[in-house]
Amino acid sequence: MEYFLHIDTSAETCTVALSANGIPRTHRLNTDARSQAANINNMIAGVLAEEKITMSELSGVAVCAGPGSYTGLRVSMATAKAICYVNDLPLFAQNKLTLMAHQAINQHSEYDIYIAVLIAREQEYFVAVYNRDLTEQTTPVHMSEADLPKLLNSDKNILIVGNIHQQTVNSLAGSEIRILPVEILDLESWSKYTYNQFKCNESVNLASAEPFYLKQVYTHNSKKNS
């Protein structure tokens, strides 16, 4: 049995799950973003105990490496890398936009184009575009709300998947596009994606792995203009 630990602290809800041979077994959720760092180890211990296995019996760790909350991404990546280092396990650093598109394709395979979107901040999004075989048509990027309609092609059957501001939905109301809301990753799809990566030896370099931030940290210049 190939067991995989899944960790996602990229958003408000923290998810820790365990899968076996591509099938979800158990999971824990924490909806308090401020307590993710404090609770994540207990959540991991909980799913392992429920399945009655130890970390040494894992075949790998899958971490949702972003985009998302800066603090959350650092928590999940540091935790996942520590577990992999100590137990000599492969790490699967996964882009959340790709995971959402994979989920949408599994659930609604009839579309030509899948646009995965995540709210970055007011009037800003993380976006990637895929076709139905999960090939990137547009590399994951950080873009403004005003630029989102430029990705729409009236000749294609499009599904938008993810979380999106209501005003953005209203701006797209005139187009024949379905929107599939996703706040928390579907464990069945995530488990299958991870197991396929494992079978294809698609782990990342543990030493150099880092979160997918996609945008720069905003800083304030304290110097006054002369």
N, C-alpha and C positions, 0 to 999 in steps of 0.2 A: 504494500500500500504506500503510495507516494503522498505524503502530507505536506501542505503548504500553509504558511501563516500569511494572512493578508492584513495590511495596515493602511488606513487612510485618515489623516488628520488635516486634510487640505481645506476643509470648510467648517461650518459651525458644528456639524455632527461628526464625531469621531467613530470610525468603524474598525473593529478588530474581528477577524473571522478566521476560520480554519476550514480547509477543503481537503478532499482526498480523491486522487485520480480524476480531478476536474469536476468534482461534485461537492457543493457546499455541505458542511456538516454542522457547524455551530458558529454563533457570532455574538458580539456584544456591541451596544451602541451607547454613546455618551453625548448628550445634546448641549452640554455646557463647555463651550470652546475655551473658557478660561481655566478649566481643570484638566485639559487634555494631558499635559505633561505629568501631572500628579497621578492620574488614573490609568495611564496606558499600560503600565507594567502589570497592574492588577487585572486589567481586562485580558491581557495576553495569558496570564496565569490561569484565568478563569476558563478560557476556551480550551487550553491544553488539558486542564483538570477534567473538564466535562467529557473530553474525548479519551481521557486516561492515557495520554502520551506525554513524553518529555520533549524538550527542545532538541535533544540529540537525535530524536526520531523524525524530525522534519527533513524534507527533501529540498526546501528552499523557502525564501521569504520574498513576498511580493509587496512592494510599497508603491502607493499612489504618489508619485514624485512631483505632482503639480500639473498645471499651474494652480495657484490658490493662495491661501494665507501664508505670509512669510514665516511667521512663528510656527504655525502648524506644520509646514513642510519641513522645517528644521527638526521638529520633535519627531516626526515619523521617520525621516531619513537617518537621524542619529540612532534611533532605537533599532531600526532594521539593520543598519550596518554593524552595530554592536553585537546583535544576536548572530549575524553571519560570521563575524570575526571569531567570536568565542567558540562557535560550533562548526566552523569550517563549512559554511553553507553558501550556495549561490544566491545572489541578489538579483531580483527582477524589478528594475526601476521603470514604472509604467506611466505614460502620459494620460492624465484623466480625460482629456478630449478624445484620445484614441479609445479608451475604455468605454466612454459613453457612445461613441459611434459604433463600436463592436456590439454593444448592447442593443442599439437601435436596429442594426442590421439583423441580429438574431430574432428580434421581435417583429420587425416590419421589413421584409426583404424585397418588397416590390418597388422601392424607390431607386432612382438613378443616382441621386446625390444626397449625402448626409452632412449637414453642417452642425458641428458640435460647438456650443457656445457656453461660456461661463461668465458671470458678472465679475468684472475686475474692480470697478468702483462706479460711481454715478456716471452714466453715459459712456462707459468703457467696457470692453469685452475681451476675453481670451477666445480665439476662434481658430478652428481648423476645418477643412473641407475634405471629404472622402467620397470615393465611389463605392459601389456595393460589394467590392471585394476587399475593402478596407485600405485601398491604395490612396495615399495622400494626394489630393488635387491642389490644396493650398497648405503649406507648412504652418504649424501652429504659430499664431502671432497674437500680439496685443494691438487692438484697434479701437477706434472711436465708434460710437453708436451710429454716427452719420455715414460711416464707411460700410456698414453692414449690408445695406441694400445692393451695393456694387457686386456682392458675391452671388446674387440671385440671377438665375438664368431662366427666362420664361419658357425656353424649349425643353427644360428638364423637369422631371418629377422630383421634388425636393422635400426632404424631411429635416426640420431643425430640431435638435435634441439638446437638452440642458436646462439651465435656468436663465431667464431673460426678463428684463424690465417690462412692465405692462405697457409703457409708452412706446417701447420698441415693437411690441406685438401689434399695437394700434397702427403704427406706421407701415406695417407689412400686411395690414388687413385686406388691402386690395389685390394681393397676389394669391395664387392658388398654391399655398404652401401650408403643410401641416406642421404643428409645433408639438413635440413630445416632451413634457416637463420631466426633468430628472434632477432630484436633489441628492439622493443617496444611490451609490452604485448597486446595480443588481448583482447579487452574489453568485447566481447561477452563471451569468455571462462572464463575470470576473474570474470565477474558478476555472471555467473552460479556457479562457484566454491565457491564464497563467500556466495551465497544464500543457497547452500547445507550445508556449514559449520554452518550457522545461524540456519537452521532447525534441525541440529544435535547437537546444543549447543556446538560447538567446539571453543568457544572464549578462550582467554588466560588470565592468571592472570595479571591484569593491573599493579600491583605494581612491579612484578618481570620480566615483559616482557622486552626483550632487543634484539638488532639486531643479525642476524646470520652472524657473521664476518667470521667464518671458518678458518681464518689464523691470526697469531699474527702480531701486528704492528711492522714494521721494525724500529729499533733504532740504533743509532751510538754511540759507546763507545769513549768518548773523551780522555780517559786515554791512555797515550803512553806506549808501552811495555818497560819494564825495561831490 
